[in-house]
Amino acid sequence: MSWLERARRGALRGWVDLPGTDYDGPLLSGAFLKRIEHLSLRVGRSGTTGFAGEHPSLRKAHSVEFADYRNYRPGDDFRLIDWNVYARLGQLTLRLTEAAEATTLHLLLDCSGSMSYGIPSKFRTMQRIAAALGCLALSRYDSVSTGILRGNTAQVLPRLRGKNETGRFLSILEGLKPSGTVDLEASVRSYCSAPRRGVGVLISDLMAPSGTAEAVFALRRIGLEPAVLQVLAREECEPRLEGPLELVDCETGATISTAINGEALKAYAERFSAWTNDLESNCAAQRATFVRLCTDQPLEDLLVASLRGRVVQ
């Protein structure tokens, strides 16, 4: 294997020349939560869970939102008959309205060592995105279930619901630390081993050797509406390294010595583009939302500009 191939693989799988660092401060500020309080999760009609909430559902129920008409059948509630239709057509017709139901936000968080890279780190950015999405869900009385992906299993945390659980949810996120490796396919399949409904959001740098497409398939197969948020450091998207370097793997501690020049950076850019385009195509083929995010973007831009219309609305 040439040094160029080693350098490319190293960069894509967490090889770094400097350790990642984070900034101090809370995951979310009160002022930020105030600015986004008008947002909510974007949920398809098949993503609701049957409990009362705010999201349109496939089911019909008593509400003010018109959904459809159907003919009257013996035993139906007379209060649902549209008498205007009866006056015009002489037919007993029921006016059906749309049910509003809750959903469950399933946050699948990559807690492997490669997420520690970047300034701020990919891991801290993931924590803040997860915190924002989770707080939005809890504020709308949706449920939040969190799966910690590490190795080939998922640690499933207790499901939370309601505004009163916000503090507990943020405390759980603050306590997470990146370490080790992750098998995306195996760990997501582990999370999907129990019946689940709602929206599944996988947040990761996707720098596992393989398994992204299989992980999305596992989410879709059990009935979740999948979304993949790829979090990358700017240095990974547009590296500025040059000269002789010793690269250290964030996850295993292994090192390689190499030299990087303009030709190597050009080759990296081409392969990086092919890799990310392939990820996006795999998600599109499975009707999964895919969004690529960089750690140097302000959180409000990440949530409003990048995710609005795709994960939030």
Phi and psi restraints in degrees (value plus and minus 20) as a CYANA .aco file:
   2 SER   PHI     -92.8   -52.8
   2 SER   PSI     142.3   182.3
   3 TRP   PHI     -83.0   -43.0
   3 TRP   PSI     -51.2   -11.2
   4 LEU   PHI     -85.2   -45.2
   4 LEU   PSI     -63.4   -23.4
   5 GLU   PHI     -84.4   -44.4
   5 GLU   PSI     -60.6   -20.6
   6 ARG   PHI     -83.2   -43.2
   6 ARG   PSI     -61.5   -21.5
   7 ALA   PHI     -84.9   -44.9
   7 ALA   PSI     -62.1   -22.1
   8 ARG   PHI     -82.9   -42.9
   8 ARG   PSI     -68.4   -28.4
   9 ARG   PHI     -84.4   -44.4
   9 ARG   PSI     -58.1   -18.1
  10 GLY   PHI     -81.9   -41.9
  10 GLY   PSI     -65.8   -25.8
  11 ALA   PHI     -84.7   -44.7
  11 ALA   PSI     -58.7   -18.7
  12 LEU   PHI     -96.2   -56.2
  12 LEU   PSI     -37.3     2.7
  13 ARG   PHI    -136.8   -96.8
  13 ARG   PSI       0.2    40.2
  14 GLY   PHI      83.1   123.1
  14 GLY   PSI      -9.8    30.2
  15 TRP   PHI     -90.5   -50.5
  15 TRP   PSI     108.8   148.8
  16 VAL   PHI    -156.0  -116.0
  16 VAL   PSI     139.1   179.1
  17 ASP   PHI    -125.9   -85.9
  17 ASP   PSI     -33.1     6.9
  18 LEU   PHI    -157.7  -117.7
  18 LEU   PSI     125.2   165.2
  19 PRO   PHI     -90.5   -50.5
  19 PRO   PSI     129.6   169.6
  20 GLY   PHI     -92.7   -52.7
  20 GLY   PSI     131.0   171.0
  21 THR   PHI    -152.8  -112.8
  21 THR   PSI     140.1   180.1
  22 ASP   PHI    -144.4  -104.4
  22 ASP   PSI     143.4   183.4
  23 TYR   PHI    -116.8   -76.8
  23 TYR   PSI     138.3   178.3
  24 ASP   PHI    -101.1   -61.1
  24 ASP   PSI     146.7   186.7
  25 GLY   PHI      98.5   138.5
  25 GLY   PSI     144.9   184.9
  26 PRO   PHI     -91.0   -51.0
  26 PRO   PSI     142.1   182.1
  27 LEU   PHI     -79.8   -39.8
  27 LEU   PSI     -66.5   -26.5
  28 LEU   PHI    -156.0  -116.0
  28 LEU   PSI     126.7   166.7
  29 SER   PHI    -120.0   -80.0
  29 SER   PSI     137.6   177.6
  30 GLY   PHI     -80.8   -40.8
  30 GLY   PSI     -57.2   -17.2
  31 ALA   PHI     -84.5   -44.5
  31 ALA   PSI     -58.8   -18.8
  32 PHE   PHI     -85.8   -45.8
  32 PHE   PSI     -65.3   -25.3
  33 LEU   PHI     -80.8   -40.8
  33 LEU   PSI     -54.6   -14.6
  34 LYS   PHI     -85.2   -45.2
  34 LYS   PSI     -58.4   -18.4
  35 ARG   PHI     -90.6   -50.6
  35 ARG   PSI     -44.6    -4.6
  36 ILE   PHI    -129.0   -89.0
  36 ILE   PSI     -10.9    29.1
  37 GLU   PHI     -85.4   -45.4
  37 GLU   PSI     -37.5     2.5
  38 HIS   PHI    -101.2   -61.2
  38 HIS   PSI     -27.9    12.1
  39 LEU   PHI    -106.5   -66.5
  39 LEU   PSI     141.0   181.0
  40 SER   PHI    -169.2  -129.2
  40 SER   PSI     148.2   188.2
  41 LEU   PHI     -85.6   -45.6
  41 LEU   PSI     123.6   163.6
  42 ARG   PHI    -110.3   -70.3
  42 ARG   PSI      95.6   135.6
  43 VAL   PHI    -148.1  -108.1
  43 VAL   PSI     110.0   150.0
  44 GLY   PHI     -91.6   -51.6
  44 GLY   PSI     144.0   184.0
  45 ARG   PHI     -85.2   -45.2
  45 ARG   PSI     -39.9     0.1
  46 SER   PHI    -109.7   -69.7
  46 SER   PSI     -21.1    18.9
  47 GLY   PHI    -116.5   -76.5
  47 GLY   PSI     -16.4    23.6
  48 THR   PHI    -105.3   -65.3
  48 THR   PSI     144.9   184.9
  49 THR   PHI    -132.3   -92.3
  49 THR   PSI     -22.5    17.5
  50 GLY   PHI      79.7   119.7
  50 GLY   PSI     -35.9     4.1
  51 PHE   PHI    -108.2   -68.2
  51 PHE   PSI     133.4   173.4
  52 ALA   PHI     -79.7   -39.7
  52 ALA   PSI     116.7   156.7
  53 GLY   PHI    -186.1  -146.1
  53 GLY   PSI    -167.1  -127.1
  54 GLU   PHI    -140.0  -100.0
  54 GLU   PSI     -19.7    20.3
  55 HIS   PHI    -120.7   -80.7
  55 HIS   PSI     116.9   156.9
  56 PRO   PHI     -78.1   -38.1
  56 PRO   PSI     122.6   162.6
  57 SER   PHI    -144.2  -104.2
  57 SER   PSI     144.7   184.7
  58 LEU   PHI     -90.1   -50.1
  58 LEU   PSI     -44.4    -4.4
  59 ARG   PHI     -98.2   -58.2
  59 ARG   PSI     140.7   180.7
  60 LYS   PHI    -127.7   -87.7
  60 LYS   PSI     128.0   168.0
  61 ALA   PHI    -180.9  -140.9
  61 ALA   PSI     158.4   198.4
  62 HIS   PHI     -94.8   -54.8
  62 HIS   PSI      98.7   138.7
  63 SER   PHI    -186.1  -146.1
  63 SER   PSI    -197.9  -157.9
  64 VAL   PHI    -113.0   -73.0
  64 VAL   PSI     -27.0    13.0
  65 GLU   PHI    -110.5   -70.5
  65 GLU   PSI      91.6   131.6
  66 PHE   PHI     -84.9   -44.9
  66 PHE   PSI     119.6   159.6
  67 ALA   PHI    -143.0  -103.0
  67 ALA   PSI     -66.4   -26.4
  68 ASP   PHI    -191.8  -151.8
  68 ASP   PSI     151.9   191.9
  69 TYR   PHI    -134.2   -94.2
  69 TYR   PSI     134.5   174.5
  70 ARG   PHI    -172.6  -132.6
  70 ARG   PSI     140.2   180.2
  71 ASN   PHI     -87.6   -47.6
  71 ASN   PSI     127.7   167.7
  72 TYR   PHI     -87.5   -47.5
  72 TYR   PSI     119.9   159.9
  73 ARG   PHI    -145.5  -105.5
  73 ARG   PSI     124.2   164.2
  74 PRO   PHI     -71.2   -31.2
  74 PRO   PSI     111.9   151.9
  75 GLY   PHI      81.1   121.1
  75 GLY   PSI     -34.0     6.0
  76 ASP   PHI     -88.4   -48.4
  76 ASP   PSI     137.4   177.4
  77 ASP   PHI     -92.0   -52.0
  77 ASP   PSI     100.7   140.7
  78 PHE   PHI     -79.7   -39.7
  78 PHE   PSI     -45.6    -5.6
  79 ARG   PHI     -88.1   -48.1
  79 ARG   PSI     -36.7     3.3
  80 LEU   PHI    -111.9   -71.9
  80 LEU   PSI     -23.7    16.3
  81 ILE   PHI     -89.2   -49.2
  81 ILE   PSI     113.0   153.0
  82 ASP   PHI    -109.1   -69.1
  82 ASP   PSI      82.6   122.6
  83 TRP   PHI     -92.1   -52.1
  83 TRP   PSI     -41.7    -1.7
  84 ASN   PHI     -85.8   -45.8
  84 ASN   PSI     -61.0   -21.0
  85 VAL   PHI     -86.0   -46.0
  85 VAL   PSI     -60.6   -20.6
  86 TYR   PHI     -82.3   -42.3
  86 TYR   PSI     -59.8   -19.8
  87 ALA   PHI     -85.5   -45.5
  87 ALA   PSI     -53.6   -13.6
  88 ARG   PHI    -104.0   -64.0
  88 ARG   PSI     -61.9   -21.9
  89 LEU   PHI    -132.0   -92.0
  89 LEU   PSI     -32.7     7.3
  90 GLY   PHI      51.1    91.1
  90 GLY   PSI       2.1    42.1
  91 GLN   PHI    -137.9   -97.9
  91 GLN   PSI     119.0   159.0
  92 LEU   PHI    -100.7   -60.7
  92 LEU   PSI      93.3   133.3
  93 THR   PHI    -147.8  -107.8
  93 THR   PSI     116.1   156.1
  94 LEU   PHI    -113.3   -73.3
  94 LEU   PSI     117.9   157.9
  95 ARG   PHI    -115.2   -75.2
  95 ARG   PSI      91.9   131.9
  96 LEU   PHI    -111.4   -71.4
  96 LEU   PSI     121.9   161.9
  97 THR   PHI    -138.4   -98.4
  97 THR   PSI     144.3   184.3
  98 GLU   PHI    -110.8   -70.8
  98 GLU   PSI     114.3   154.3
  99 ALA   PHI     -96.7   -56.7
  99 ALA   PSI     124.5   164.5
 100 ALA   PHI    -133.7   -93.7
 100 ALA   PSI      99.8   139.8
 101 GLU   PHI    -147.7  -107.7
 101 GLU   PSI     146.6   186.6
 102 ALA   PHI    -107.9   -67.9
 102 ALA   PSI     149.4   189.4
 103 THR   PHI    -153.3  -113.3
 103 THR   PSI     153.0   193.0
 104 THR   PHI    -138.4   -98.4
 104 THR   PSI     107.4   147.4
 105 LEU   PHI    -111.0   -71.0
 105 LEU   PSI      95.7   135.7
 106 HIS   PHI    -119.5   -79.5
 106 HIS   PSI      88.4   128.4
 107 LEU   PHI    -115.7   -75.7
 107 LEU   PSI      95.9   135.9
 108 LEU   PHI    -127.8   -87.8
 108 LEU   PSI      89.9   129.9
 109 LEU   PHI    -129.5   -89.5
 109 LEU   PSI     102.1   142.1
 110 ASP   PHI     -94.8   -54.8
 110 ASP   PSI      91.0   131.0
 111 CYS   PHI    -129.6   -89.6
 111 CYS   PSI       9.0    49.0
 112 SER   PHI     -98.6   -58.6
 112 SER   PSI     147.3   187.3
 113 GLY   PHI     -83.2   -43.2
 113 GLY   PSI     -50.0   -10.0
 114 SER   PHI     -85.2   -45.2
 114 SER   PSI     -38.6     1.4
 115 MET   PHI     -93.3   -53.3
 115 MET   PSI     -29.0    11.0
 116 SER   PHI     -98.4   -58.4
 116 SER   PSI     -28.6    11.4
 117 TYR   PHI    -101.6   -61.6
 117 TYR   PSI     130.1   170.1
 118 GLY   PHI      91.0   131.0
 118 GLY   PSI     142.6   182.6
 119 ILE   PHI    -152.2  -112.2
 119 ILE   PSI      84.4   124.4
 120 PRO   PHI     -85.0   -45.0
 120 PRO   PSI     146.6   186.6
 121 SER   PHI     -90.9   -50.9
 121 SER   PSI     137.4   177.4
 122 LYS   PHI     -80.1   -40.1
 122 LYS   PSI     -54.1   -14.1
 123 PHE   PHI     -85.9   -45.9
 123 PHE   PSI     -64.0   -24.0
 124 ARG   PHI     -85.3   -45.3
 124 ARG   PSI     -59.2   -19.2
 125 THR   PHI     -82.7   -42.7
 125 THR   PSI     -62.9   -22.9
 126 MET   PHI     -80.4   -40.4
 126 MET   PSI     -63.8   -23.8
 127 GLN   PHI     -78.2   -38.2
 127 GLN   PSI     -63.1   -23.1
 128 ARG   PHI     -91.0   -51.0
 128 ARG   PSI     -59.2   -19.2
 129 ILE   PHI     -83.5   -43.5
 129 ILE   PSI     -66.5   -26.5
 130 ALA   PHI     -81.1   -41.1
 130 ALA   PSI     -60.0   -20.0
 131 ALA   PHI     -82.7   -42.7
 131 ALA   PSI     -64.0   -24.0
 132 ALA   PHI     -85.0   -45.0
 132 ALA   PSI     -66.3   -26.3
 133 LEU   PHI     -84.5   -44.5
 133 LEU   PSI     -62.7   -22.7
 134 GLY   PHI     -84.8   -44.8
 134 GLY   PSI     -61.6   -21.6
 135 CYS   PHI     -86.1   -46.1
 135 CYS   PSI     -57.4   -17.4
 136 LEU   PHI     -81.0   -41.0
 136 LEU   PSI     -64.6   -24.6
 137 ALA   PHI     -83.7   -43.7
 137 ALA   PSI     -67.0   -27.0
 138 LEU   PHI     -84.4   -44.4
 138 LEU   PSI     -54.8   -14.8
 139 SER   PHI     -87.7   -47.7
 139 SER   PSI     -42.9    -2.9
 140 ARG   PHI    -119.0   -79.0
 140 ARG   PSI      -8.9    31.1
 141 TYR   PHI      43.5    83.5
 141 TYR   PSI       7.6    47.6
 142 ASP   PHI    -104.4   -64.4
 142 ASP   PSI     143.6   183.6
 143 SER   PHI    -113.7   -73.7
 143 SER   PSI     134.8   174.8
 144 VAL   PHI    -148.0  -108.0
 144 VAL   PSI     103.5   143.5
 145 SER   PHI    -139.3   -99.3
 145 SER   PSI     111.1   151.1
 146 THR   PHI    -137.0   -97.0
 146 THR   PSI     111.2   151.2
 147 GLY   PHI    -136.0   -96.0
 147 GLY   PSI     103.1   143.1
 148 ILE   PHI    -112.9   -72.9
 148 ILE   PSI      93.7   133.7
 149 LEU   PHI    -114.2   -74.2
 149 LEU   PSI      99.4   139.4
 150 ARG   PHI    -177.5  -137.5
 150 ARG   PSI     117.8   157.8
 151 GLY   PHI      46.3    86.3
 151 GLY   PSI    -153.7  -113.7
 152 ASN   PHI    -134.4   -94.4
 152 ASN   PSI      -0.1    39.9
 153 THR   PHI    -153.7  -113.7
 153 THR   PSI     146.5   186.5
 154 ALA   PHI    -139.3   -99.3
 154 ALA   PSI     108.1   148.1
 155 GLN   PHI    -106.7   -66.7
 155 GLN   PSI      94.6   134.6
 156 VAL   PHI    -114.4   -74.4
 156 VAL   PSI      99.9   139.9
 157 LEU   PHI    -108.3   -68.3
 157 LEU   PSI     139.7   179.7
 158 PRO   PHI     -78.3   -38.3
 158 PRO   PSI     121.1   161.1
 159 ARG   PHI     -92.5   -52.5
 159 ARG   PSI     118.5   158.5
 160 LEU   PHI    -137.4   -97.4
 160 LEU   PSI     130.6   170.6
 161 ARG   PHI    -172.4  -132.4
 161 ARG   PSI     115.2   155.2
 162 GLY   PHI      81.0   121.0
 162 GLY   PSI     134.0   174.0
 163 LYS   PHI     -79.5   -39.5
 163 LYS   PSI     -51.2   -11.2
 164 ASN   PHI     -85.9   -45.9
 164 ASN   PSI     -35.5     4.5
 165 GLU   PHI    -111.7   -71.7
 165 GLU   PSI     -19.0    21.0
 166 THR   PHI     -79.3   -39.3
 166 THR   PSI     -66.9   -26.9
 167 GLY   PHI     -81.0   -41.0
 167 GLY   PSI     -62.4   -22.4
 168 ARG   PHI     -84.1   -44.1
 168 ARG   PSI     -62.0   -22.0
 169 PHE   PHI     -81.5   -41.5
 169 PHE   PSI     -66.8   -26.8
 170 LEU   PHI     -85.3   -45.3
 170 LEU   PSI     -56.3   -16.3
 171 SER   PHI     -84.7   -44.7
 171 SER   PSI     -59.1   -19.1
 172 ILE   PHI     -81.6   -41.6
 172 ILE   PSI     -66.3   -26.3
 173 LEU   PHI     -83.0   -43.0
 173 LEU   PSI     -61.4   -21.4
 174 GLU   PHI     -82.6   -42.6
 174 GLU   PSI     -48.8    -8.8
 175 GLY   PHI    -101.4   -61.4
 175 GLY   PSI     -25.8    14.2
 176 LEU   PHI     -97.6   -57.6
 176 LEU   PSI     126.1   166.1
 177 LYS   PHI    -155.5  -115.5
 177 LYS   PSI     122.8   162.8
 178 PRO   PHI    -101.5   -61.5
 178 PRO   PSI     118.4   158.4
 179 SER   PHI    -188.6  -148.6
 179 SER   PSI     136.8   176.8
 180 GLY   PHI      50.1    90.1
 180 GLY   PSI    -180.5  -140.5
 181 THR   PHI    -136.2   -96.2
 181 THR   PSI     153.6   193.6
 182 VAL   PHI    -163.6  -123.6
 182 VAL   PSI     119.3   159.3
 183 ASP   PHI    -124.2   -84.2
 183 ASP   PSI      82.4   122.4
 184 LEU   PHI     -79.0   -39.0
 184 LEU   PSI     -65.4   -25.4
 185 GLU   PHI     -81.7   -41.7
 185 GLU   PSI     -70.6   -30.6
 186 ALA   PHI     -86.4   -46.4
 186 ALA   PSI     -62.2   -22.2
 187 SER   PHI     -89.7   -49.7
 187 SER   PSI     -57.7   -17.7
 188 VAL   PHI     -90.9   -50.9
 188 VAL   PSI     -58.9   -18.9
 189 ARG   PHI     -81.7   -41.7
 189 ARG   PSI     -55.9   -15.9
 190 SER   PHI     -81.4   -41.4
 190 SER   PSI     -63.3   -23.3
 191 TYR   PHI     -85.1   -45.1
 191 TYR   PSI     -55.2   -15.2
 192 CYS   PHI    -106.2   -66.2
 192 CYS   PSI     -10.2    29.8
 193 SER   PHI     -92.8   -52.8
 193 SER   PSI     -37.5     2.5
 194 ALA   PHI    -128.9   -88.9
 194 ALA   PSI     132.1   172.1
 195 PRO   PHI     -80.5   -40.5
 195 PRO   PSI     115.0   155.0
 196 ARG   PHI    -165.6  -125.6
 196 ARG   PSI     129.1   169.1
 197 ARG   PHI    -155.2  -115.2
 197 ARG   PSI     132.5   172.5
 198 GLY   PHI     105.6   145.6
 198 GLY   PSI    -163.6  -123.6
 199 VAL   PHI    -135.5   -95.5
 199 VAL   PSI     105.4   145.4
 200 GLY   PHI    -124.3   -84.3
 200 GLY   PSI      97.4   137.4
 201 VAL   PHI    -133.6   -93.6
 201 VAL   PSI      90.6   130.6
 202 LEU   PHI    -112.5   -72.5
 202 LEU   PSI     101.7   141.7
 203 ILE   PHI    -136.4   -96.4
 203 ILE   PSI      97.5   137.5
 204 SER   PHI    -183.2  -143.2
 204 SER   PSI     141.4   181.4
 205 ASP   PHI    -102.8   -62.8
 205 ASP   PSI     -28.5    11.5
 206 LEU   PHI      41.4    81.4
 206 LEU   PSI       7.6    47.6
 207 MET   PHI    -113.6   -73.6
 207 MET   PSI      -1.2    38.8
 208 ALA   PHI     -89.7   -49.7
 208 ALA   PSI     131.5   171.5
 209 PRO   PHI     -75.2   -35.2
 209 PRO   PSI     -53.3   -13.3
 210 SER   PHI    -184.1  -144.1
 210 SER   PSI     158.8   198.8
 211 GLY   PHI      88.2   128.2
 211 GLY   PSI     -24.1    15.9
 212 THR   PHI     -85.1   -45.1
 212 THR   PSI     -70.1   -30.1
 213 ALA   PHI     -81.3   -41.3
 213 ALA   PSI     -60.2   -20.2
 214 GLU   PHI     -87.1   -47.1
 214 GLU   PSI     -55.7   -15.7
 215 ALA   PHI     -85.1   -45.1
 215 ALA   PSI     -63.5   -23.5
 216 VAL   PHI     -83.1   -43.1
 216 VAL   PSI     -60.9   -20.9
 217 PHE   PHI     -81.0   -41.0
 217 PHE   PSI     -58.9   -18.9
 218 ALA   PHI     -84.5   -44.5
 218 ALA   PSI     -59.6   -19.6
 219 LEU   PHI     -85.6   -45.6
 219 LEU   PSI     -65.3   -25.3
 220 ARG   PHI     -86.4   -46.4
 220 ARG   PSI     -57.5   -17.5
 221 ARG   PHI     -84.2   -44.2
 221 ARG   PSI     -56.2   -16.2
 222 ILE   PHI    -107.4   -67.4
 222 ILE   PSI     -17.4    22.6
 223 GLY   PHI      82.6   122.6
 223 GLY   PSI     -14.2    25.8
 224 LEU   PHI    -101.0   -61.0
 224 LEU   PSI     130.5   170.5
 225 GLU   PHI    -107.5   -67.5
 225 GLU   PSI      88.2   128.2
 226 PRO   PHI    -105.3   -65.3
 226 PRO   PSI     124.2   164.2
 227 ALA   PHI    -158.5  -118.5
 227 ALA   PSI     117.3   157.3
 228 VAL   PHI    -137.6   -97.6
 228 VAL   PSI     100.8   140.8
 229 LEU   PHI    -129.7   -89.7
 229 LEU   PSI      89.8   129.8
 230 GLN   PHI    -111.9   -71.9
 230 GLN   PSI      99.4   139.4
 231 VAL   PHI    -125.9   -85.9
 231 VAL   PSI     101.4   141.4
 232 LEU   PHI    -150.0  -110.0
 232 LEU   PSI     130.1   170.1
 233 ALA   PHI     -99.3   -59.3
 233 ALA   PSI     130.3   170.3
 234 ARG   PHI     -78.4   -38.4
 234 ARG   PSI     -54.4   -14.4
 235 GLU   PHI     -85.3   -45.3
 235 GLU   PSI     -44.5    -4.5
 236 GLU   PHI    -100.6   -60.6
 236 GLU   PSI     -53.2   -13.2
 237 CYS   PHI     -97.1   -57.1
 237 CYS   PSI     -59.9   -19.9
 238 GLU   PHI    -156.1  -116.1
 238 GLU   PSI      52.9    92.9
 239 PRO   PHI     -84.0   -44.0
 239 PRO   PSI     124.3   164.3
 240 ARG   PHI    -141.0  -101.0
 240 ARG   PSI       0.4    40.4
 241 LEU   PHI     -89.5   -49.5
 241 LEU   PSI     130.0   170.0
 242 GLU   PHI    -178.7  -138.7
 242 GLU   PSI     125.1   165.1
 243 GLY   PHI      71.3   111.3
 243 GLY   PSI    -193.2  -153.2
 244 PRO   PHI     -90.5   -50.5
 244 PRO   PSI     113.0   153.0
 245 LEU   PHI    -161.6  -121.6
 245 LEU   PSI     133.2   173.2
 246 GLU   PHI    -132.2   -92.2
 246 GLU   PSI      95.8   135.8
 247 LEU   PHI    -119.2   -79.2
 247 LEU   PSI     117.3   157.3
 248 VAL   PHI    -136.7   -96.7
 248 VAL   PSI     108.6   148.6
 249 ASP   PHI     -93.4   -53.4
 249 ASP   PSI     104.6   144.6
 250 CYS   PHI     -80.8   -40.8
 250 CYS   PSI     -50.1   -10.1
 251 GLU   PHI    -115.7   -75.7
 251 GLU   PSI     -58.2   -18.2
 252 THR   PHI    -128.2   -88.2
 252 THR   PSI     -37.3     2.7
 253 GLY   PHI      61.4   101.4
 253 GLY   PSI     -22.0    18.0
 254 ALA   PHI     -85.8   -45.8
 254 ALA   PSI     130.9   170.9
 255 THR   PHI    -146.9  -106.9
 255 THR   PSI     131.9   171.9
 256 ILE   PHI    -156.6  -116.6
 256 ILE   PSI     128.7   168.7
 257 SER   PHI    -124.3   -84.3
 257 SER   PSI     115.4   155.4
 258 THR   PHI    -173.6  -133.6
 258 THR   PSI     156.1   196.1
 259 ALA   PHI    -152.3  -112.3
 259 ALA   PSI     116.5   156.5
 260 ILE   PHI    -141.7  -101.7
 260 ILE   PSI     112.0   152.0
 261 ASN   PHI    -152.5  -112.5
 261 ASN   PSI    -193.3  -153.3
 262 GLY   PHI     -80.2   -40.2
 262 GLY   PSI     -58.6   -18.6
 263 GLU   PHI     -84.8   -44.8
 263 GLU   PSI     -61.4   -21.4
 264 ALA   PHI     -85.2   -45.2
 264 ALA   PSI     -60.9   -20.9
 265 LEU   PHI     -84.8   -44.8
 265 LEU   PSI     -56.9   -16.9
 266 LYS   PHI     -84.8   -44.8
 266 LYS   PSI     -64.0   -24.0
 267 ALA   PHI     -83.4   -43.4
 267 ALA   PSI     -60.0   -20.0
 268 TYR   PHI     -80.7   -40.7
 268 TYR   PSI     -66.0   -26.0
 269 ALA   PHI     -79.4   -39.4
 269 ALA   PSI     -61.2   -21.2
 270 GLU   PHI     -85.6   -45.6
 270 GLU   PSI     -64.3   -24.3
 271 ARG   PHI     -93.1   -53.1
 271 ARG   PSI     -54.3   -14.3
 272 PHE   PHI     -82.9   -42.9
 272 PHE   PSI     -64.0   -24.0
 273 SER   PHI     -83.0   -43.0
 273 SER   PSI     -62.7   -22.7
 274 ALA   PHI     -84.2   -44.2
 274 ALA   PSI     -60.5   -20.5
 275 TRP   PHI     -84.3   -44.3
 275 TRP   PSI     -69.1   -29.1
 276 THR   PHI     -88.4   -48.4
 276 THR   PSI     -56.8   -16.8
 277 ASN   PHI     -84.1   -44.1
 277 ASN   PSI     -56.3   -16.3
 278 ASP   PHI     -86.7   -46.7
 278 ASP   PSI     -60.1   -20.1
 279 LEU   PHI     -80.7   -40.7
 279 LEU   PSI     -65.9   -25.9
 280 GLU   PHI     -84.1   -44.1
 280 GLU   PSI     -59.8   -19.8
 281 SER   PHI     -85.6   -45.6
 281 SER   PSI     -60.4   -20.4
 282 ASN   PHI     -83.2   -43.2
 282 ASN   PSI     -59.6   -19.6
 283 CYS   PHI     -88.6   -48.6
 283 CYS   PSI     -62.9   -22.9
 284 ALA   PHI     -81.3   -41.3
 284 ALA   PSI     -57.7   -17.7
 285 ALA   PHI     -84.3   -44.3
 285 ALA   PSI     -43.8    -3.8
 286 GLN   PHI    -127.5   -87.5
 286 GLN   PSI      -2.4    37.6
 287 ARG   PHI      35.5    75.5
 287 ARG   PSI      20.6    60.6
 288 ALA   PHI    -128.2   -88.2
 288 ALA   PSI     116.0   156.0
 289 THR   PHI     -86.2   -46.2
 289 THR   PSI     116.0   156.0
 290 PHE   PHI    -150.2  -110.2
 290 PHE   PSI     107.2   147.2
 291 VAL   PHI    -155.5  -115.5
 291 VAL   PSI     109.8   149.8
 292 ARG   PHI    -120.2   -80.2
 292 ARG   PSI     109.9   149.9
 293 LEU   PHI    -146.4  -106.4
 293 LEU   PSI     127.8   167.8
 294 CYS   PHI    -132.9   -92.9
 294 CYS   PSI     125.4   165.4
 295 THR   PHI     -87.4   -47.4
 295 THR   PSI     -39.9     0.1
 296 ASP   PHI    -106.8   -66.8
 296 ASP   PSI     -18.1    21.9
 297 GLN   PHI    -101.7   -61.7
 297 GLN   PSI     116.9   156.9
 298 PRO   PHI     -78.5   -38.5
 298 PRO   PSI     127.8   167.8
 299 LEU   PHI     -79.2   -39.2
 299 LEU   PSI     -59.5   -19.5
 300 GLU   PHI     -84.0   -44.0
 300 GLU   PSI     -57.0   -17.0
 301 ASP   PHI     -85.4   -45.4
 301 ASP   PSI     -61.5   -21.5
 302 LEU   PHI     -78.9   -38.9
 302 LEU   PSI     -65.6   -25.6
 303 LEU   PHI     -98.4   -58.4
 303 LEU   PSI     -65.0   -25.0
 304 VAL   PHI    -106.6   -66.6
 304 VAL   PSI     -71.5   -31.5
 305 ALA   PHI     -95.5   -55.5
 305 ALA   PSI     -62.4   -22.4
 306 SER   PHI    -108.5   -68.5
 306 SER   PSI     -56.1   -16.1
 307 LEU   PHI    -121.5   -81.5
 307 LEU   PSI     -37.4     2.6
 308 ARG   PHI     -86.9   -46.9
 308 ARG   PSI     114.8   154.8
 309 GLY   PHI      67.6   107.6
 309 GLY   PSI     -32.1     7.9
 310 ARG   PHI    -139.7   -99.7
 310 ARG   PSI     -63.6   -23.6
 311 VAL   PHI    -137.8   -97.8
 311 VAL   PSI     -54.1   -14.1
 312 VAL   PHI    -142.8  -102.8
 312 VAL   PSI     146.0   186.0
